[in-house]
Amino acid sequence: MGRLTARTIETTKPRAKPFKLTDGDGLQLRVATDGVKTWLCRYMIGGKERQYRLPEPYGDGPGRIGLKDARGRAAEIRALARLGVDYQQRLEDERAVAEQARSAAQEAQAALERRLTVRKLFERWESTELSRVRKDGGRELSRGFGKDVLPAIGDRYADDIRRTDVMGILDAVTARGANQLANRLLSEIGQMFRFALIREIVTLDPTSLIGKRDVGGKETERERTLSESEIRALPGVIASAGLLRSTEHAIWLMLSTGARVGEVCKTRHADIDLSVGTWVIPKENAKNKHEHTVYLSSFAKRHIEALINLSGDATWLMPARRKIGDPACPRGLSAQIGDRQLAHHRRVAHTNRTKNSAHALELAGGNWTCHDLRRTSATLMGTLGVEGSVIERCLNHVEHSRIVRTYQRHDRSAEQREAWRLLGERLDLLTRAEADNVTTFQGSA
């Protein structure tokens, strides 16, 4: 080395074509036509000569390299070559490793950004699925999650939730005696995580292997129906219960039609045609999302007319008392009935009720609910000889057999009208003042 000097380099001018100045030991200085000077290092590796261009141009200052440092770099490259290490290959390998590290870091960051908290997962599930498949848009489920689930695990990542976290929530619910609610929450949490599992938001369902036996216990199917003697007693207990007048008539409407409490509460005046005696339950109000026509008996029509007179609202048959423009809340109506059977429901009486009203709706056969009225309607129809398939139509149940659903599509409205007429007449007879003398005869199917 030593052929080049700083002065030689500084005084060298560019030419019409690029040329090189040789320093020795493989180090050269290339002078471009525009005067830019770059360092080249030649070395032997594997019996072949290679050339490496130093990335920094000649010069002093940041980003440049002078003669002394260039010689040092060249010596290092050639020393590595003598050891069998290709400097350029090593740089490529280092760049590849660095690129892999960058890609891994980017992927990790992207994965972190894709992770959803349980709260974000619930919001996505709610907007994507619940609002579409639930009649109430998921409002009731959202209320339950907001009370018991989200406060406990809402801010944690969904893919970090394990079975113990779910059981912690459910154990807290069962500890306050809400076993049925705990079972329902188990089902709903499972639905949310299966939604996430399908979309690869999580890799496991933390509710798997958890059964109702581990939570609220196996739920027994209710079989409660009101006997005819209880129906005879019902007008008297209703009169002493201090219910809203609209609730009194709603009870008789449910009993005489088999309609659900939510279907009654969400009835619009436009759904009723008293001139032909029909009440159409639109599909958005029906549990199975099938429109249902109820043919009103004289008994049922009487109570609908009473509700119309009590309504005072242009839209709803049973308007909400506090929220202007909304229908009555089914839970509120059910609570009116349940709270007046405290011996069975173990509820706490409202402070503005008398002590006696807490037991006013109790009947000899035990506590009863709005849905028990629907079951009673079906039972009475059967007692009166109505065919089972007609009763199912009156209840707006979907036929379980796919073959029957596909091929038996004949209209049975005349049979349904007759079934409701028989039911209404029976209720009318049972609720008369002289009903104690009524005897039931089994009808023929």
C-alpha positions as CSV (number, residue, x, y, z in Angstrom):
1,M,0.0,0.0,0.0
2,G,1.0,3.6,-0.2
3,R,0.8,4.4,-3.8
4,L,-2.0,7.0,-3.3
5,T,-1.8,10.1,-1.2
6,A,-4.5,12.5,-0.2
7,R,-3.0,15.2,-2.4
8,T,-3.0,12.8,-5.4
9,I,-6.6,12.0,-4.9
10,E,-7.6,15.7,-4.4
11,T,-5.9,16.9,-7.5
12,T,-7.2,14.0,-9.8
13,K,-9.7,15.4,-12.2
14,P,-12.5,13.4,-14.0
15,R,-12.1,12.3,-17.6
16,A,-14.4,11.5,-20.5
17,K,-14.6,7.9,-19.2
18,P,-14.5,6.5,-15.6
19,F,-11.1,5.3,-14.5
20,K,-9.4,3.8,-11.4
21,L,-6.4,4.8,-9.3
22,T,-4.7,1.8,-7.6
23,D,-3.4,2.0,-4.1
24,G,-2.3,-1.6,-3.5
25,D,-3.4,-4.7,-1.7
26,G,-6.7,-4.7,-3.7
27,L,-7.7,-1.1,-2.9
28,Q,-8.7,1.1,-5.8
29,L,-10.3,4.5,-6.2
30,R,-12.9,4.8,-9.0
31,V,-13.3,8.3,-10.5
32,A,-16.6,8.8,-12.3
33,T,-17.1,11.3,-15.1
34,D,-18.9,13.6,-12.7
35,G,-15.9,13.6,-10.4
36,V,-17.5,11.3,-7.7
37,K,-14.8,9.1,-6.2
38,T,-15.6,5.7,-4.7
39,W,-13.5,3.0,-3.1
40,L,-13.3,-0.5,-4.5
41,C,-11.8,-3.5,-2.7
42,R,-10.8,-6.6,-4.6
43,Y,-10.3,-10.0,-2.9
44,M,-10.1,-13.7,-3.6
45,I,-12.7,-16.1,-2.2
46,G,-13.1,-19.8,-3.2
47,G,-10.5,-19.4,-6.0
48,K,-12.5,-16.5,-7.5
49,E,-11.9,-12.7,-7.4
50,R,-14.7,-10.5,-6.2
51,Q,-15.0,-6.8,-5.9
52,Y,-16.8,-4.8,-3.2
53,R,-17.7,-1.2,-3.5
54,L,-17.6,0.7,-0.2
55,P,-20.9,2.4,0.3
56,E,-19.3,5.7,1.4
57,P,-17.7,8.0,-1.3
58,Y,-14.3,9.4,-0.8
59,G,-14.0,12.5,1.4
60,D,-14.0,13.9,4.9
61,G,-17.1,14.3,7.1
62,P,-20.2,12.3,7.9
63,G,-21.1,9.7,5.3
64,R,-17.7,9.8,3.6
65,I,-14.4,7.8,4.0
66,G,-10.9,9.0,3.6
67,L,-7.7,7.2,2.4
68,K,-6.6,5.9,5.8
69,D,-10.0,4.4,6.8
70,A,-10.5,2.9,3.3
71,R,-7.2,1.1,3.7
72,G,-8.3,-0.3,7.1
73,R,-11.6,-1.5,5.6
74,A,-9.8,-3.1,2.7
75,A,-7.4,-4.9,5.0
76,E,-10.3,-6.2,7.1
77,I,-12.2,-7.5,4.0
78,R,-9.1,-9.3,2.7
79,A,-8.3,-10.8,6.1
80,L,-11.7,-12.3,6.3
81,A,-11.3,-13.7,2.8
82,R,-8.1,-15.5,3.9
83,L,-10.2,-17.1,6.6
84,G,-12.8,-18.2,4.1
85,V,-15.4,-15.5,4.9
86,D,-16.9,-13.6,2.0
87,Y,-17.5,-10.1,3.3
88,Q,-20.3,-9.4,0.8
89,Q,-22.0,-12.7,1.6
90,R,-21.8,-11.9,5.3
91,L,-23.4,-8.5,4.7
92,E,-26.2,-10.2,2.7
93,D,-26.7,-12.7,5.6
94,E,-26.8,-9.9,8.1
95,R,-29.3,-8.0,6.0
96,A,-31.5,-11.2,5.7
97,V,-31.4,-11.7,9.4
98,A,-32.2,-8.1,10.0
99,E,-35.1,-8.2,7.5
100,Q,-36.5,-11.4,9.2
101,A,-36.3,-9.6,12.5
102,R,-38.1,-6.6,11.1
103,S,-40.8,-8.8,9.5
104,A,-41.2,-10.7,12.7
105,A,-41.5,-7.4,14.6
106,Q,-44.0,-6.0,12.1
107,E,-46.1,-9.2,12.2
108,A,-46.0,-9.2,16.0
109,Q,-47.2,-5.6,16.0
110,A,-49.9,-6.3,13.4
111,A,-51.0,-9.4,15.5
112,L,-51.1,-7.2,18.6
113,E,-53.2,-4.6,16.7
114,R,-55.5,-7.4,15.5
115,R,-56.1,-8.6,19.0
116,L,-59.5,-7.7,20.4
117,T,-60.5,-7.1,23.9
118,V,-63.6,-8.9,25.1
119,R,-65.4,-5.6,25.0
120,K,-64.4,-5.0,21.3
121,L,-65.2,-8.6,20.5
122,F,-68.7,-8.1,22.0
123,E,-69.2,-4.9,20.1
124,R,-68.3,-6.7,16.8
125,W,-70.5,-9.6,17.6
126,E,-73.3,-7.3,18.5
127,S,-73.2,-5.3,15.3
128,T,-72.5,-8.2,13.0
129,E,-74.8,-10.9,14.4
130,L,-76.9,-10.0,17.3
131,S,-78.6,-7.0,15.7
132,R,-79.5,-9.3,12.8
133,V,-80.7,-12.5,14.5
134,R,-82.2,-11.2,17.7
135,K,-85.7,-9.8,17.6
136,D,-84.7,-7.0,20.1
137,G,-81.4,-6.4,18.4
138,G,-79.6,-8.0,21.3
139,R,-80.6,-5.3,23.8
140,E,-81.5,-7.8,26.6
141,L,-78.3,-9.8,26.0
142,S,-76.3,-6.5,26.0
143,R,-77.8,-5.6,29.3
144,G,-76.7,-8.9,30.9
145,F,-73.2,-8.6,29.5
146,G,-73.0,-5.1,30.7
147,K,-73.9,-6.1,34.2
148,D,-71.9,-9.4,34.7
149,V,-69.4,-10.1,31.9
150,L,-67.8,-6.9,30.7
151,P,-67.0,-5.4,34.1
152,A,-65.1,-8.6,34.9
153,I,-63.2,-9.3,31.7
154,G,-64.2,-6.6,29.2
155,D,-60.7,-4.9,29.1
156,R,-58.8,-8.1,28.7
157,Y,-57.7,-9.6,25.4
158,A,-60.3,-12.2,24.2
159,D,-57.6,-14.7,23.3
160,D,-56.3,-14.6,26.9
161,I,-59.6,-15.6,28.4
162,R,-59.6,-19.1,29.9
163,R,-62.2,-21.4,31.5
164,T,-61.4,-20.2,35.0
165,D,-62.3,-16.6,34.0
166,V,-65.7,-17.7,32.7
167,M,-66.4,-19.8,35.8
168,G,-65.5,-16.8,37.9
169,I,-68.3,-14.8,36.3
170,L,-70.8,-17.6,36.4
171,D,-70.0,-18.6,40.0
172,A,-70.6,-14.9,41.1
173,V,-74.0,-15.1,39.3
174,T,-75.1,-18.4,41.0
175,A,-73.9,-17.0,44.3
176,R,-76.7,-14.5,44.2
177,G,-79.2,-17.2,43.5
178,A,-79.6,-16.5,39.8
179,N,-79.0,-20.0,38.5
180,Q,-81.2,-19.7,35.4
181,L,-79.4,-16.5,34.5
182,A,-76.0,-18.2,34.9
183,N,-77.0,-21.0,32.5
184,R,-78.2,-18.4,30.0
185,L,-74.9,-16.4,30.3
186,L,-72.9,-19.6,29.8
187,S,-74.8,-20.2,26.5
188,E,-74.4,-16.6,25.4
189,I,-70.6,-16.3,26.2
190,G,-70.2,-19.5,24.3
191,Q,-72.0,-18.1,21.3
192,M,-69.7,-15.0,21.3
193,F,-66.5,-17.1,21.5
194,R,-67.7,-19.4,18.7
195,F,-68.3,-16.3,16.6
196,A,-64.7,-15.3,17.4
197,L,-63.3,-18.8,16.8
198,I,-64.8,-19.0,13.3
199,R,-63.2,-15.6,12.4
200,E,-59.8,-16.6,14.0
201,I,-60.0,-13.9,16.5
202,V,-59.3,-16.5,19.2
203,T,-57.9,-20.0,19.0
204,L,-60.1,-21.7,21.6
205,D,-63.5,-21.4,23.2
206,P,-63.1,-21.0,27.0
207,T,-66.7,-22.3,27.6
208,S,-65.9,-25.7,26.1
209,L,-66.4,-28.5,28.6
210,I,-68.5,-26.3,30.9
211,G,-72.0,-27.6,31.2
212,K,-75.2,-26.4,33.0
213,R,-74.5,-29.0,35.7
214,D,-71.3,-27.0,36.5
215,V,-73.2,-23.7,36.7
216,G,-76.9,-23.3,37.5
217,G,-77.8,-26.9,37.3
218,K,-80.1,-28.7,34.8
219,E,-83.3,-26.7,34.2
220,T,-86.5,-28.5,34.6
221,E,-89.2,-27.9,32.0
222,R,-92.2,-26.0,33.4
223,E,-95.5,-27.9,33.3
224,R,-97.6,-25.4,35.1
225,T,-101.1,-24.9,33.8
226,L,-104.0,-23.2,35.5
227,S,-106.8,-25.6,36.4
228,E,-110.4,-24.7,35.6
229,S,-111.0,-24.0,39.3
230,E,-108.1,-21.6,39.3
231,I,-109.5,-19.9,36.2
232,R,-112.8,-19.5,38.0
233,A,-110.9,-17.9,40.9
234,L,-108.7,-15.7,38.7
235,P,-111.2,-12.8,38.3
236,G,-111.4,-12.4,42.0
237,V,-107.6,-12.4,42.7
238,I,-107.0,-10.1,39.7
239,A,-109.5,-7.6,41.1
240,S,-107.8,-7.5,44.5
241,A,-104.2,-7.4,43.1
242,G,-104.0,-3.7,42.3
243,L,-102.8,-4.3,38.8
244,L,-102.9,-1.7,36.0
245,R,-106.2,-2.0,34.2
246,S,-104.3,-2.7,31.0
247,T,-102.4,-5.6,32.6
248,E,-105.7,-7.1,33.8
249,H,-107.0,-7.2,30.2
250,A,-103.7,-8.4,28.9
251,I,-103.8,-11.4,31.1
252,W,-107.2,-12.4,29.7
253,L,-106.0,-11.7,26.2
254,M,-103.0,-14.0,26.6
255,L,-105.2,-16.7,28.1
256,S,-107.8,-16.5,25.3
257,T,-105.4,-16.4,22.4
258,G,-102.2,-18.3,23.6
259,A,-100.2,-15.2,22.6
260,R,-96.8,-14.5,24.2
261,V,-96.5,-11.5,26.5
262,G,-94.1,-9.8,24.1
263,E,-96.5,-10.2,21.2
264,V,-99.3,-8.6,23.3
265,C,-97.1,-5.7,24.5
266,K,-95.9,-4.9,21.0
267,T,-99.3,-4.9,19.3
268,R,-100.1,-1.8,17.2
269,H,-103.6,-0.6,16.6
270,A,-102.9,-1.3,12.9
271,D,-102.5,-5.0,13.6
272,I,-106.1,-5.3,14.8
273,D,-109.2,-5.4,12.6
274,L,-112.3,-5.7,14.8
275,S,-114.6,-5.7,11.8
276,V,-113.4,-9.1,10.7
277,G,-112.2,-10.2,14.2
278,T,-108.5,-10.6,13.4
279,W,-105.2,-9.7,15.2
280,V,-102.1,-10.1,13.0
281,I,-98.9,-10.6,14.9
282,P,-96.2,-9.4,12.4
283,K,-93.1,-11.5,11.9
284,E,-90.8,-9.0,13.7
285,N,-92.9,-9.6,16.9
286,A,-93.2,-13.4,16.6
287,K,-90.6,-15.6,18.2
288,N,-90.2,-17.7,15.1
289,K,-90.3,-14.7,12.8
290,H,-93.4,-16.0,11.0
291,E,-96.4,-13.7,10.7
292,H,-99.4,-15.1,12.7
293,T,-103.1,-14.3,12.4
294,V,-105.2,-14.8,15.5
295,Y,-109.0,-15.1,15.0
296,L,-110.5,-13.3,17.9
297,S,-113.3,-15.0,19.9
298,S,-115.9,-12.7,21.4
299,F,-114.2,-13.1,24.7
300,A,-110.8,-12.0,23.3
301,K,-112.4,-9.2,21.3
302,R,-114.0,-7.8,24.4
303,H,-110.6,-7.5,26.2
304,I,-108.9,-6.0,23.1
305,E,-111.7,-3.4,22.9
306,A,-111.0,-2.6,26.5
307,L,-107.3,-2.2,25.8
308,I,-108.1,0.1,22.9
309,N,-110.2,2.3,25.1
310,L,-107.4,2.4,27.7
311,S,-104.6,3.0,25.3
312,G,-104.7,6.8,24.7
313,D,-101.9,6.3,22.1
314,A,-102.2,6.5,18.3
315,T,-99.8,3.6,17.7
316,W,-99.6,1.2,20.5
317,L,-102.3,-0.9,22.0
318,M,-100.3,-0.9,25.3
319,P,-98.1,2.2,25.3
320,A,-95.2,2.5,27.8
321,R,-96.1,4.6,30.8
322,R,-92.8,6.5,31.0
323,K,-91.1,6.3,27.6
324,I,-93.3,8.3,25.2
325,G,-93.6,6.6,21.8
326,D,-92.6,3.1,23.0
327,P,-94.7,0.0,23.7
328,A,-95.1,-1.4,27.2
329,C,-92.2,-3.5,28.4
330,P,-92.9,-7.3,28.5
331,R,-90.6,-7.6,31.6
332,G,-92.6,-4.9,33.4
333,L,-95.9,-6.7,32.8
334,S,-94.4,-10.0,33.9
335,A,-93.0,-8.3,37.0
336,Q,-96.4,-7.0,38.0
337,I,-97.6,-10.6,38.0
338,G,-94.6,-12.1,39.6
339,D,-94.2,-9.5,42.4
340,R,-97.7,-10.3,43.6
341,Q,-96.8,-13.9,44.2
342,L,-94.0,-13.3,46.7
343,A,-94.4,-16.5,48.6
344,H,-93.3,-18.3,45.5
345,H,-90.9,-15.9,43.8
346,R,-89.1,-14.7,46.9
347,R,-89.0,-11.2,45.6
348,V,-88.9,-8.0,47.6
349,A,-92.2,-6.1,47.5
350,H,-92.0,-2.5,46.1
351,T,-92.3,0.0,48.9
352,N,-95.4,1.6,47.4
353,R,-97.4,-1.6,47.5
354,T,-99.5,-2.8,50.4
355,K,-98.5,-5.9,52.3
356,N,-101.5,-7.8,51.1
357,S,-100.9,-7.1,47.4
358,A,-97.7,-9.1,47.6
359,H,-99.8,-12.3,47.7
360,A,-102.8,-11.2,45.8
361,L,-102.3,-13.3,42.6
362,E,-101.4,-16.5,44.4
363,L,-103.5,-19.5,43.2
364,A,-103.9,-22.9,44.8
365,G,-101.7,-24.7,42.2
366,G,-98.7,-22.5,42.9
367,N,-97.0,-19.5,41.2
368,W,-97.8,-18.8,37.6
369,T,-96.3,-16.8,34.8
370,C,-97.4,-15.2,31.6
371,H,-96.1,-18.2,29.6
372,D,-98.1,-20.5,31.8
373,L,-101.2,-18.7,30.5
374,R,-100.1,-19.7,27.0
375,R,-99.6,-23.4,28.1
376,T,-103.1,-23.2,29.8
377,S,-104.7,-22.0,26.5
378,A,-103.2,-25.0,24.6
379,T,-104.3,-27.4,27.3
380,L,-107.9,-26.1,27.4
381,M,-108.1,-26.4,23.6
382,G,-107.1,-30.0,23.9
383,T,-109.6,-30.6,26.6
384,L,-112.3,-29.2,24.3
385,G,-111.4,-31.7,21.5
386,V,-109.2,-29.5,19.3
387,E,-106.7,-31.5,17.2
388,G,-103.1,-31.2,18.3
389,S,-101.8,-30.0,14.9
390,V,-104.5,-27.2,15.0
391,I,-103.4,-26.2,18.5
392,E,-99.8,-26.0,17.2
393,R,-101.0,-23.7,14.4
394,C,-102.8,-21.5,17.0
395,L,-99.6,-21.2,19.0
396,N,-97.7,-20.3,15.8
397,H,-95.3,-23.2,16.4
398,V,-93.2,-24.4,13.4
399,E,-93.8,-28.0,12.4
400,H,-90.7,-30.0,13.5
401,S,-90.9,-32.5,10.6
402,R,-89.3,-31.1,7.4
403,I,-91.4,-33.4,5.3
404,V,-94.7,-32.3,6.9
405,R,-93.6,-28.6,6.5
406,T,-92.8,-29.2,2.9
407,Y,-95.9,-31.1,1.7
408,Q,-98.7,-30.3,4.1
409,R,-99.4,-26.7,3.3
410,H,-103.2,-26.6,3.3
411,D,-105.0,-23.7,5.0
412,R,-106.4,-24.6,8.5
413,S,-107.7,-21.1,9.3
414,A,-111.3,-22.3,9.7
415,E,-110.2,-25.0,12.2
416,Q,-108.1,-22.4,14.1
417,R,-111.0,-19.9,14.2
418,E,-113.2,-22.7,15.6
419,A,-110.5,-23.6,18.2
420,W,-110.2,-20.0,19.5
421,R,-114.0,-19.7,19.5
422,L,-114.3,-22.8,21.7
423,L,-111.6,-21.5,24.0
424,G,-113.2,-18.1,24.3
425,E,-116.6,-19.6,25.1
426,R,-115.1,-21.9,27.7
427,L,-113.3,-18.9,29.4
428,D,-116.5,-16.9,29.2
429,L,-118.4,-19.7,30.9
430,L,-115.7,-20.2,33.6
431,T,-115.5,-16.6,34.5
432,R,-119.2,-16.0,35.0
433,A,-120.5,-15.4,38.5
434,E,-122.3,-18.8,38.4
435,A,-119.1,-20.6,37.1
436,D,-119.0,-22.9,40.2
437,N,-121.6,-25.1,38.5
438,V,-119.6,-25.6,35.3
439,T,-118.5,-29.2,34.6
440,T,-115.8,-30.1,32.1
441,F,-116.5,-32.7,29.4
442,Q,-113.6,-34.2,27.5
443,G,-114.0,-33.3,23.8
444,S,-113.3,-35.8,21.0
445,A,-110.3,-35.1,18.8
